[in-house]
Amino acid sequence: MNKKVTHCCSTMERALNENKMHIGYASKYREYYIDARNEPVIIYQIYYCPWCNKQLPKDLRDEWFDALETEYHLDDPWSHEQEKLVPEEFKNEEWWVKRSL
């Protein structure tokens, strides 16, 4: 039985699921990246799959911030005070799936 591939190819799917490689996926932003494991705050966003060369979906980081500001008046959702007010749907892909982005 074949498992449904959520990402662009089975190799990308395996790399993300095995967590052996320094590649990640932030579902709330729909953003793929390679991280510098020795520097936890440094990531390099990728726009094409390193294996199949397919263009990855446009990230939604700007839309995430815009939606929070427009719909919930949160202009700094990473601040300590506003972080508590971010709705659960914005902590994963639910917010952009609901909005068909």
PDB file as gemmi writes it, atoms N, CA and C in Angstrom:
CRYST1    1.000    1.000    1.000  90.00  90.00  90.00 P 1                      
ATOM      1  N   MET A   1       0.842  -1.171   0.000  1.00  0.00           N  
ATOM      2  CA  MET A   1       0.000   0.000   0.000  1.00  0.00           C  
ATOM      3  C   MET A   1       0.890   1.238   0.000  1.00  0.00           C  
ATOM      4  N   ASN A   2       0.638   2.156  -0.908  1.00  0.00           N  
ATOM      5  CA  ASN A   2       1.426   3.378  -1.004  1.00  0.00           C  
ATOM      6  C   ASN A   2       0.900   4.425  -0.045  1.00  0.00           C  
ATOM      7  N   LYS A   3       1.822   5.061   0.663  1.00  0.00           N  
ATOM      8  CA  LYS A   3       1.458   6.153   1.557  1.00  0.00           C  
ATOM      9  C   LYS A   3       1.325   7.424   0.722  1.00  0.00           C  
ATOM     10  N   LYS A   4       0.320   8.233   1.007  1.00  0.00           N  
ATOM     11  CA  LYS A   4       0.116   9.490   0.296  1.00  0.00           C  
ATOM     12  C   LYS A   4       1.303  10.413   0.548  1.00  0.00           C  
ATOM     13  N   VAL A   5       1.836  10.974  -0.512  1.00  0.00           N  
ATOM     14  CA  VAL A   5       2.944  11.916  -0.404  1.00  0.00           C  
ATOM     15  C   VAL A   5       2.363  13.312  -0.240  1.00  0.00           C  
ATOM     16  N   THR A   6       2.694  13.969   0.865  1.00  0.00           N  
ATOM     17  CA  THR A   6       2.162  15.294   1.167  1.00  0.00           C  
ATOM     18  C   THR A   6       2.986  16.393   0.506  1.00  0.00           C  
ATOM     19  N   HIS A   7       4.281  16.145   0.355  1.00  0.00           N  
ATOM     20  CA  HIS A   7       5.186  17.158  -0.187  1.00  0.00           C  
ATOM     21  C   HIS A   7       5.468  16.850  -1.657  1.00  0.00           C  
ATOM     22  N   CYS A   8       6.438  17.480  -2.255  1.00  0.00           N  
ATOM     23  CA  CYS A   8       6.633  17.418  -3.702  1.00  0.00           C  
ATOM     24  C   CYS A   8       7.086  16.069  -4.239  1.00  0.00           C  
ATOM     25  N   CYS A   9       7.782  15.274  -3.444  1.00  0.00           N  
ATOM     26  CA  CYS A   9       8.247  13.967  -3.908  1.00  0.00           C  
ATOM     27  C   CYS A   9       8.489  13.054  -2.708  1.00  0.00           C  
ATOM     28  N   SER A  10       8.612  11.774  -2.973  1.00  0.00           N  
ATOM     29  CA  SER A  10       8.781  10.810  -1.877  1.00  0.00           C  
ATOM     30  C   SER A  10      10.116  11.000  -1.151  1.00  0.00           C  
ATOM     31  N   THR A  11      11.138  11.475  -1.834  1.00  0.00           N  
ATOM     32  CA  THR A  11      12.434  11.702  -1.179  1.00  0.00           C  
ATOM     33  C   THR A  11      12.341  12.855  -0.188  1.00  0.00           C  
ATOM     34  N   MET A  12      11.659  13.921  -0.560  1.00  0.00           N  
ATOM     35  CA  MET A  12      11.449  15.046   0.364  1.00  0.00           C  
ATOM     36  C   MET A  12      10.616  14.571   1.553  1.00  0.00           C  
ATOM     37  N   GLU A  13       9.573  13.810   1.273  1.00  0.00           N  
ATOM     38  CA  GLU A  13       8.708  13.279   2.328  1.00  0.00           C  
ATOM     39  C   GLU A  13       9.536  12.461   3.322  1.00  0.00           C  
ATOM     40  N   ARG A  14      10.384  11.581   2.810  1.00  0.00           N  
ATOM     41  CA  ARG A  14      11.221  10.735   3.656  1.00  0.00           C  
ATOM     42  C   ARG A  14      12.215  11.576   4.461  1.00  0.00           C  
ATOM     43  N   ALA A  15      12.828  12.561   3.829  1.00  0.00           N  
ATOM     44  CA  ALA A  15      13.797  13.415   4.530  1.00  0.00           C  
ATOM     45  C   ALA A  15      13.156  14.149   5.697  1.00  0.00           C  
ATOM     46  N   LEU A  16      11.939  14.624   5.504  1.00  0.00           N  
ATOM     47  CA  LEU A  16      11.242  15.338   6.576  1.00  0.00           C  
ATOM     48  C   LEU A  16      10.780  14.389   7.677  1.00  0.00           C  
ATOM     49  N   ASN A  17      10.309  13.219   7.306  1.00  0.00           N  
ATOM     50  CA  ASN A  17       9.803  12.267   8.290  1.00  0.00           C  
ATOM     51  C   ASN A  17      10.891  11.578   9.095  1.00  0.00           C  
ATOM     52  N   GLU A  18      12.027  11.309   8.485  1.00  0.00           N  
ATOM     53  CA  GLU A  18      13.102  10.612   9.186  1.00  0.00           C  
ATOM     54  C   GLU A  18      13.870  11.538  10.122  1.00  0.00           C  
ATOM     55  N   ASN A  19      13.795  12.824   9.852  1.00  0.00           N  
ATOM     56  CA  ASN A  19      14.480  13.821  10.689  1.00  0.00           C  
ATOM     57  C   ASN A  19      15.975  13.543  10.829  1.00  0.00           C  
ATOM     58  N   LYS A  20      16.577  12.970   9.801  1.00  0.00           N  
ATOM     59  CA  LYS A  20      18.018  12.707   9.808  1.00  0.00           C  
ATOM     60  C   LYS A  20      18.780  13.826   9.104  1.00  0.00           C  
ATOM     61  N   MET A  21      18.083  14.530   8.250  1.00  0.00           N  
ATOM     62  CA  MET A  21      18.727  15.583   7.479  1.00  0.00           C  
ATOM     63  C   MET A  21      18.431  16.928   8.123  1.00  0.00           C  
ATOM     64  N   HIS A  22      19.173  17.908   7.737  1.00  0.00           N  
ATOM     65  CA  HIS A  22      18.989  19.260   8.274  1.00  0.00           C  
ATOM     66  C   HIS A  22      18.007  20.037   7.400  1.00  0.00           C  
ATOM     67  N   ILE A  23      16.852  19.451   7.163  1.00  0.00           N  
ATOM     68  CA  ILE A  23      15.836  20.103   6.353  1.00  0.00           C  
ATOM     69  C   ILE A  23      14.536  20.099   7.148  1.00  0.00           C  
ATOM     70  N   GLY A  24      13.767  21.162   7.029  1.00  0.00           N  
ATOM     71  CA  GLY A  24      12.549  21.242   7.812  1.00  0.00           C  
ATOM     72  C   GLY A  24      11.402  21.862   7.049  1.00  0.00           C  
ATOM     73  N   TYR A  25      10.243  21.793   7.655  1.00  0.00           N  
ATOM     74  CA  TYR A  25       9.033  22.354   7.075  1.00  0.00           C  
ATOM     75  C   TYR A  25       8.229  23.006   8.189  1.00  0.00           C  
ATOM     76  N   ALA A  26       7.981  24.308   8.055  1.00  0.00           N  
ATOM     77  CA  ALA A  26       7.155  25.048   9.017  1.00  0.00           C  
ATOM     78  C   ALA A  26       5.751  25.134   8.432  1.00  0.00           C  
ATOM     79  N   SER A  27       4.856  24.275   8.919  1.00  0.00           N  
ATOM     80  CA  SER A  27       3.523  24.200   8.323  1.00  0.00           C  
ATOM     81  C   SER A  27       2.731  25.497   8.461  1.00  0.00           C  
ATOM     82  N   LYS A  28       2.928  26.239   9.552  1.00  0.00           N  
ATOM     83  CA  LYS A  28       2.127  27.455   9.709  1.00  0.00           C  
ATOM     84  C   LYS A  28       2.481  28.513   8.676  1.00  0.00           C  
ATOM     85  N   TYR A  29       3.706  28.459   8.133  1.00  0.00           N  
ATOM     86  CA  TYR A  29       4.116  29.397   7.082  1.00  0.00           C  
ATOM     87  C   TYR A  29       4.158  28.744   5.698  1.00  0.00           C  
ATOM     88  N   ARG A  30       3.941  27.409   5.638  1.00  0.00           N  
ATOM     89  CA  ARG A  30       4.128  26.633   4.409  1.00  0.00           C  
ATOM     90  C   ARG A  30       5.526  26.914   3.844  1.00  0.00           C  
ATOM     91  N   GLU A  31       6.527  26.750   4.697  1.00  0.00           N  
ATOM     92  CA  GLU A  31       7.885  27.177   4.383  1.00  0.00           C  
ATOM     93  C   GLU A  31       8.869  26.018   4.582  1.00  0.00           C  
ATOM     94  N   TYR A  32       9.662  25.742   3.558  1.00  0.00           N  
ATOM     95  CA  TYR A  32      10.702  24.717   3.617  1.00  0.00           C  
ATOM     96  C   TYR A  32      12.041  25.399   3.874  1.00  0.00           C  
ATOM     97  N   TYR A  33      12.905  24.736   4.634  1.00  0.00           N  
ATOM     98  CA  TYR A  33      14.175  25.359   4.963  1.00  0.00           C  
ATOM     99  C   TYR A  33      15.242  24.309   5.293  1.00  0.00           C  
ATOM    100  N   ILE A  34      16.469  24.755   5.220  1.00  0.00           N  
ATOM    101  CA  ILE A  34      17.611  23.994   5.707  1.00  0.00           C  
ATOM    102  C   ILE A  34      18.112  24.773   6.902  1.00  0.00           C  
ATOM    103  N   ASP A  35      18.303  24.081   8.012  1.00  0.00           N  
ATOM    104  CA  ASP A  35      18.751  24.813   9.191  1.00  0.00           C  
ATOM    105  C   ASP A  35      20.201  24.484   9.508  1.00  0.00           C  
ATOM    106  N   ALA A  36      20.858  25.451  10.125  1.00  0.00           N  
ATOM    107  CA  ALA A  36      22.233  25.280  10.591  1.00  0.00           C  
ATOM    108  C   ALA A  36      22.137  24.751  12.016  1.00  0.00           C  
ATOM    109  N   ARG A  37      22.305  23.452  12.188  1.00  0.00           N  
ATOM    110  CA  ARG A  37      22.104  22.825  13.501  1.00  0.00           C  
ATOM    111  C   ARG A  37      23.016  23.414  14.577  1.00  0.00           C  
ATOM    112  N   ASN A  38      24.177  23.876  14.185  1.00  0.00           N  
ATOM    113  CA  ASN A  38      25.096  24.475  15.158  1.00  0.00           C  
ATOM    114  C   ASN A  38      24.707  25.906  15.519  1.00  0.00           C  
ATOM    115  N   GLU A  39      23.851  26.499  14.717  1.00  0.00           N  
ATOM    116  CA  GLU A  39      23.377  27.867  14.940  1.00  0.00           C  
ATOM    117  C   GLU A  39      21.853  27.819  14.917  1.00  0.00           C  
ATOM    118  N   PRO A  40      21.204  27.576  16.047  1.00  0.00           N  
ATOM    119  CA  PRO A  40      19.765  27.317  16.051  1.00  0.00           C  
ATOM    120  C   PRO A  40      18.871  28.428  15.518  1.00  0.00           C  
ATOM    121  N   VAL A  41      19.349  29.638  15.392  1.00  0.00           N  
ATOM    122  CA  VAL A  41      18.488  30.712  14.886  1.00  0.00           C  
ATOM    123  C   VAL A  41      18.717  30.982  13.403  1.00  0.00           C  
ATOM    124  N   ILE A  42      19.614  30.237  12.765  1.00  0.00           N  
ATOM    125  CA  ILE A  42      19.905  30.469  11.356  1.00  0.00           C  
ATOM    126  C   ILE A  42      19.223  29.398  10.516  1.00  0.00           C  
ATOM    127  N   ILE A  43      18.360  29.847   9.600  1.00  0.00           N  
ATOM    128  CA  ILE A  43      17.762  28.936   8.634  1.00  0.00           C  
ATOM    129  C   ILE A  43      17.918  29.537   7.246  1.00  0.00           C  
ATOM    130  N   TYR A  44      17.940  28.660   6.262  1.00  0.00           N  
ATOM    131  CA  TYR A  44      18.033  29.068   4.872  1.00  0.00           C  
ATOM    132  C   TYR A  44      16.795  28.549   4.164  1.00  0.00           C  
ATOM    133  N   GLN A  45      15.933  29.441   3.767  1.00  0.00           N  
ATOM    134  CA  GLN A  45      14.702  29.032   3.096  1.00  0.00           C  
ATOM    135  C   GLN A  45      15.060  28.471   1.734  1.00  0.00           C  
ATOM    136  N   ILE A  46      14.363  27.406   1.338  1.00  0.00           N  
ATOM    137  CA  ILE A  46      14.588  26.838   0.013  1.00  0.00           C  
ATOM    138  C   ILE A  46      13.309  26.981  -0.809  1.00  0.00           C  
ATOM    139  N   TYR A  47      13.490  27.138  -2.098  1.00  0.00           N  
ATOM    140  CA  TYR A  47      12.373  27.405  -2.999  1.00  0.00           C  
ATOM    141  C   TYR A  47      12.151  26.286  -4.008  1.00  0.00           C  
ATOM    142  N   TYR A  48      13.123  25.369  -4.099  1.00  0.00           N  
ATOM    143  CA  TYR A  48      13.049  24.219  -4.993  1.00  0.00           C  
ATOM    144  C   TYR A  48      13.478  22.984  -4.218  1.00  0.00           C  
ATOM    145  N   CYS A  49      12.870  21.867  -4.534  1.00  0.00           N  
ATOM    146  CA  CYS A  49      13.239  20.615  -3.889  1.00  0.00           C  
ATOM    147  C   CYS A  49      14.662  20.240  -4.297  1.00  0.00           C  
ATOM    148  N   PRO A  50      15.523  19.905  -3.329  1.00  0.00           N  
ATOM    149  CA  PRO A  50      16.903  19.521  -3.666  1.00  0.00           C  
ATOM    150  C   PRO A  50      16.984  18.203  -4.430  1.00  0.00           C  
ATOM    151  N   TRP A  51      15.921  17.394  -4.450  1.00  0.00           N  
ATOM    152  CA  TRP A  51      15.967  16.091  -5.100  1.00  0.00           C  
ATOM    153  C   TRP A  51      15.262  16.073  -6.439  1.00  0.00           C  
ATOM    154  N   CYS A  52      14.053  16.590  -6.517  1.00  0.00           N  
ATOM    155  CA  CYS A  52      13.313  16.513  -7.784  1.00  0.00           C  
ATOM    156  C   CYS A  52      13.301  17.848  -8.530  1.00  0.00           C  
ATOM    157  N   ASN A  53      13.790  18.898  -7.901  1.00  0.00           N  
ATOM    158  CA  ASN A  53      13.898  20.240  -8.476  1.00  0.00           C  
ATOM    159  C   ASN A  53      12.545  20.912  -8.740  1.00  0.00           C  
ATOM    160  N   LYS A  54      11.493  20.347  -8.184  1.00  0.00           N  
ATOM    161  CA  LYS A  54      10.179  20.970  -8.333  1.00  0.00           C  
ATOM    162  C   LYS A  54      10.127  22.245  -7.499  1.00  0.00           C  
ATOM    163  N   GLN A  55       9.502  23.289  -8.054  1.00  0.00           N  
ATOM    164  CA  GLN A  55       9.342  24.525  -7.294  1.00  0.00           C  
ATOM    165  C   GLN A  55       8.377  24.259  -6.147  1.00  0.00           C  
ATOM    166  N   LEU A  56       8.772  24.675  -4.954  1.00  0.00           N  
ATOM    167  CA  LEU A  56       7.948  24.478  -3.765  1.00  0.00           C  
ATOM    168  C   LEU A  56       6.876  25.561  -3.704  1.00  0.00           C  
ATOM    169  N   PRO A  57       5.781  25.307  -2.997  1.00  0.00           N  
ATOM    170  CA  PRO A  57       4.718  26.316  -2.915  1.00  0.00           C  
ATOM    171  C   PRO A  57       5.222  27.618  -2.296  1.00  0.00           C  
ATOM    172  N   LYS A  58       4.613  28.715  -2.683  1.00  0.00           N  
ATOM    173  CA  LYS A  58       4.969  30.012  -2.116  1.00  0.00           C  
ATOM    174  C   LYS A  58       4.747  29.968  -0.603  1.00  0.00           C  
ATOM    175  N   ASP A  59       5.720  30.482   0.127  1.00  0.00           N  
ATOM    176  CA  ASP A  59       5.539  30.527   1.580  1.00  0.00           C  
ATOM    177  C   ASP A  59       4.478  31.573   1.922  1.00  0.00           C  
ATOM    178  N   LEU A  60       3.898  31.426   3.100  1.00  0.00           N  
ATOM    179  CA  LEU A  60       2.801  32.302   3.518  1.00  0.00           C  
ATOM    180  C   LEU A  60       3.141  33.090   4.782  1.00  0.00           C  
ATOM    181  N   ARG A  61       4.416  33.337   4.995  1.00  0.00           N  
ATOM    182  CA  ARG A  61       4.848  34.068   6.192  1.00  0.00           C  
ATOM    183  C   ARG A  61       4.210  35.456   6.247  1.00  0.00           C  
ATOM    184  N   ASP A  62       4.275  36.218   5.166  1.00  0.00           N  
ATOM    185  CA  ASP A  62       3.691  37.568   5.159  1.00  0.00           C  
ATOM    186  C   ASP A  62       2.179  37.511   5.374  1.00  0.00           C  
ATOM    187  N   GLU A  63       1.521  36.547   4.733  1.00  0.00           N  
ATOM    188  CA  GLU A  63       0.078  36.404   4.885  1.00  0.00           C  
ATOM    189  C   GLU A  63      -0.291  36.033   6.323  1.00  0.00           C  
ATOM    190  N   TRP A  64       0.555  35.244   6.987  1.00  0.00           N  
ATOM    191  CA  TRP A  64       0.335  34.863   8.389  1.00  0.00           C  
ATOM    192  C   TRP A  64       0.279  36.116   9.259  1.00  0.00           C  
ATOM    193  N   PHE A  65       1.291  36.985   9.111  1.00  0.00           N  
ATOM    194  CA  PHE A  65       1.326  38.231   9.883  1.00  0.00           C  
ATOM    195  C   PHE A  65       0.162  39.142   9.509  1.00  0.00           C  
ATOM    196  N   ASP A  66      -0.130  39.259   8.203  1.00  0.00           N  
ATOM    197  CA  ASP A  66      -1.231  40.120   7.752  1.00  0.00           C  
ATOM    198  C   ASP A  66      -2.570  39.652   8.318  1.00  0.00           C  
ATOM    199  N   ALA A  67      -2.815  38.342   8.282  1.00  0.00           N  
ATOM    200  CA  ALA A  67      -4.093  37.813   8.787  1.00  0.00           C  
ATOM    201  C   ALA A  67      -4.234  38.071  10.283  1.00  0.00           C  
ATOM    202  N   LEU A  68      -3.160  37.878  11.029  1.00  0.00           N  
ATOM    203  CA  LEU A  68      -3.229  38.130  12.468  1.00  0.00           C  
ATOM    204  C   LEU A  68      -3.477  39.601  12.769  1.00  0.00           C  
ATOM    205  N   GLU A  69      -2.864  40.467  11.980  1.00  0.00           N  
ATOM    206  CA  GLU A  69      -3.066  41.897  12.213  1.00  0.00           C  
ATOM    207  C   GLU A  69      -4.471  42.330  11.796  1.00  0.00           C  
ATOM    208  N   THR A  70      -4.909  41.888  10.627  1.00  0.00           N  
ATOM    209  CA  THR A  70      -6.224  42.282  10.111  1.00  0.00           C  
ATOM    210  C   THR A  70      -7.370  41.698  10.932  1.00  0.00           C  
ATOM    211  N   GLU A  71      -7.289  40.401  11.220  1.00  0.00           N  
ATOM    212  CA  GLU A  71      -8.410  39.717  11.861  1.00  0.00           C  
ATOM    213  C   GLU A  71      -8.402  39.795  13.388  1.00  0.00           C  
ATOM    214  N   TYR A  72      -7.198  39.901  13.978  1.00  0.00           N  
ATOM    215  CA  TYR A  72      -7.115  39.861  15.445  1.00  0.00           C  
ATOM    216  C   TYR A  72      -6.380  41.064  16.046  1.00  0.00           C  
ATOM    217  N   HIS A  73      -5.974  42.003  15.207  1.00  0.00           N  
ATOM    218  CA  HIS A  73      -5.289  43.232  15.645  1.00  0.00           C  
ATOM    219  C   HIS A  73      -4.008  42.924  16.428  1.00  0.00           C  
ATOM    220  N   LEU A  74      -3.313  41.878  16.005  1.00  0.00           N  
ATOM    221  CA  LEU A  74      -2.025  41.523  16.609  1.00  0.00           C  
ATOM    222  C   LEU A  74      -0.929  41.998  15.667  1.00  0.00           C  
ATOM    223  N   ASP A  75      -0.256  43.073  16.035  1.00  0.00           N  
ATOM    224  CA  ASP A  75       0.780  43.633  15.162  1.00  0.00           C  
ATOM    225  C   ASP A  75       2.169  43.112  15.484  1.00  0.00           C  
ATOM    226  N   ASP A  76       2.315  42.369  16.577  1.00  0.00           N  
ATOM    227  CA  ASP A  76       3.608  41.784  16.949  1.00  0.00           C  
ATOM    228  C   ASP A  76       3.372  40.425  17.625  1.00  0.00           C  
ATOM    229  N   PRO A  77       2.907  39.421  16.840  1.00  0.00           N  
ATOM    230  CA  PRO A  77       2.519  38.139  17.439  1.00  0.00           C  
ATOM    231  C   PRO A  77       3.662  37.352  18.055  1.00  0.00           C  
ATOM    232  N   TRP A  78       4.892  37.791  17.869  1.00  0.00           N  
ATOM    233  CA  TRP A  78       6.030  37.114  18.516  1.00  0.00           C  
ATOM    234  C   TRP A  78       6.356  37.738  19.867  1.00  0.00           C  
ATOM    235  N   SER A  79       5.733  38.863  20.178  1.00  0.00           N  
ATOM    236  CA  SER A  79       5.984  39.490  21.479  1.00  0.00           C  
ATOM    237  C   SER A  79       5.384  38.616  22.574  1.00  0.00           C  
ATOM    238  N   HIS A  80       5.928  38.724  23.760  1.00  0.00           N  
ATOM    239  CA  HIS A  80       5.476  37.911  24.891  1.00  0.00           C  
ATOM    240  C   HIS A  80       3.986  38.116  25.164  1.00  0.00           C  
ATOM    241  N   GLU A  81       3.539  39.347  25.109  1.00  0.00           N  
ATOM    242  CA  GLU A  81       2.136  39.653  25.408  1.00  0.00           C  
ATOM    243  C   GLU A  81       1.176  39.134  24.325  1.00  0.00           C  
ATOM    244  N   GLN A  82       1.518  39.373  23.058  1.00  0.00           N  
ATOM    245  CA  GLN A  82       0.615  38.989  21.973  1.00  0.00           C  
ATOM    246  C   GLN A  82       0.699  37.507  21.618  1.00  0.00           C  
ATOM    247  N   GLU A  83       1.821  36.889  21.892  1.00  0.00           N  
ATOM    248  CA  GLU A  83       1.989  35.464  21.565  1.00  0.00           C  
ATOM    249  C   GLU A  83       0.893  34.617  22.215  1.00  0.00           C  
ATOM    250  N   LYS A  84       0.485  34.989  23.412  1.00  0.00           N  
ATOM    251  CA  LYS A  84      -0.572  34.269  24.135  1.00  0.00           C  
ATOM    252  C   LYS A  84      -1.933  34.416  23.459  1.00  0.00           C  
ATOM    253  N   LEU A  85      -2.087  35.456  22.641  1.00  0.00           N  
ATOM    254  CA  LEU A  85      -3.372  35.750  22.001  1.00  0.00           C  
ATOM    255  C   LEU A  85      -3.510  35.143  20.601  1.00  0.00           C  
ATOM    256  N   VAL A  86      -2.439  34.535  20.090  1.00  0.00           N  
ATOM    257  CA  VAL A  86      -2.482  33.932  18.753  1.00  0.00           C  
ATOM    258  C   VAL A  86      -3.402  32.715  18.798  1.00  0.00           C  
ATOM    259  N   PRO A  87      -4.459  32.700  17.973  1.00  0.00           N  
ATOM    260  CA  PRO A  87      -5.392  31.562  17.962  1.00  0.00           C  
ATOM    261  C   PRO A  87      -4.689  30.261  17.585  1.00  0.00           C  
ATOM    262  N   GLU A  88      -5.201  29.157  18.098  1.00  0.00           N  
ATOM    263  CA  GLU A  88      -4.616  27.832  17.854  1.00  0.00           C  
ATOM    264  C   GLU A  88      -4.469  27.533  16.371  1.00  0.00           C  
ATOM    265  N   GLU A  89      -5.440  27.942  15.556  1.00  0.00           N  
ATOM    266  CA  GLU A  89      -5.382  27.630  14.128  1.00  0.00           C  
ATOM    267  C   GLU A  89      -4.145  28.227  13.451  1.00  0.00           C  
ATOM    268  N   PHE A  90      -3.564  29.269  14.043  1.00  0.00           N  
ATOM    269  CA  PHE A  90      -2.394  29.917  13.454  1.00  0.00           C  
ATOM    270  C   PHE A  90      -1.082  29.265  13.884  1.00  0.00           C  
ATOM    271  N   LYS A  91      -1.157  28.187  14.618  1.00  0.00           N  
ATOM    272  CA  LYS A  91       0.050  27.485  15.065  1.00  0.00           C  
ATOM    273  C   LYS A  91       0.393  26.310  14.163  1.00  0.00           C  
ATOM    274  N   ASN A  92      -0.409  26.119  13.118  1.00  0.00           N  
ATOM    275  CA  ASN A  92      -0.146  25.087  12.120  1.00  0.00           C  
ATOM    276  C   ASN A  92      -0.787  25.522  10.802  1.00  0.00           C  
ATOM    277  N   GLU A  93      -0.967  24.577   9.896  1.00  0.00           N  
ATOM    278  CA  GLU A  93      -1.492  24.924   8.571  1.00  0.00           C  
ATOM    279  C   GLU A  93      -2.994  25.181   8.534  1.00  0.00           C  
ATOM    280  N   GLU A  94      -3.694  24.980   9.617  1.00  0.00           N  
ATOM    281  CA  GLU A  94      -5.155  25.120   9.633  1.00  0.00           C  
ATOM    282  C   GLU A  94      -5.615  26.481   9.101  1.00  0.00           C  
ATOM    283  N   TRP A  95      -4.934  27.555   9.501  1.00  0.00           N  
ATOM    284  CA  TRP A  95      -5.368  28.901   9.120  1.00  0.00           C  
ATOM    285  C   TRP A  95      -5.336  29.085   7.612  1.00  0.00           C  
ATOM    286  N   TRP A  96      -4.284  28.615   6.916  1.00  0.00           N  
ATOM    287  CA  TRP A  96      -4.216  28.836   5.469  1.00  0.00           C  
ATOM    288  C   TRP A  96      -5.035  27.816   4.696  1.00  0.00           C  
ATOM    289  N   VAL A  97      -5.248  26.642   5.238  1.00  0.00           N  
ATOM    290  CA  VAL A  97      -6.116  25.666   4.579  1.00  0.00           C  
ATOM    291  C   VAL A  97      -7.558  26.178   4.619  1.00  0.00           C  
ATOM    292  N   LYS A  98      -7.996  26.708   5.770  1.00  0.00           N  
ATOM    293  CA  LYS A  98      -9.344  27.271   5.893  1.00  0.00           C  
ATOM    294  C   LYS A  98      -9.596  28.413   4.923  1.00  0.00           C  
ATOM    295  N   ARG A  99      -8.548  29.159   4.614  1.00  0.00           N  
ATOM    296  CA  ARG A  99      -8.676  30.324   3.753  1.00  0.00           C  
ATOM    297  C   ARG A  99      -8.330  29.993   2.296  1.00  0.00           C  
ATOM    298  N   SER A 100      -8.103  28.729   2.015  1.00  0.00           N  
ATOM    299  CA  SER A 100      -7.788  28.244   0.651  1.00  0.00           C  
ATOM    300  C   SER A 100      -6.623  29.000   0.024  1.00  0.00           C  
ATOM    301  N   LEU A 101      -5.567  29.189   0.791  1.00  0.00           N  
ATOM    302  CA  LEU A 101      -4.392  29.891   0.264  1.00  0.00           C  
ATOM    303  C   LEU A 101      -3.401  28.922  -0.367  1.00  0.00           C  
TER     304      LEU A 101                                                      
END                                                                             
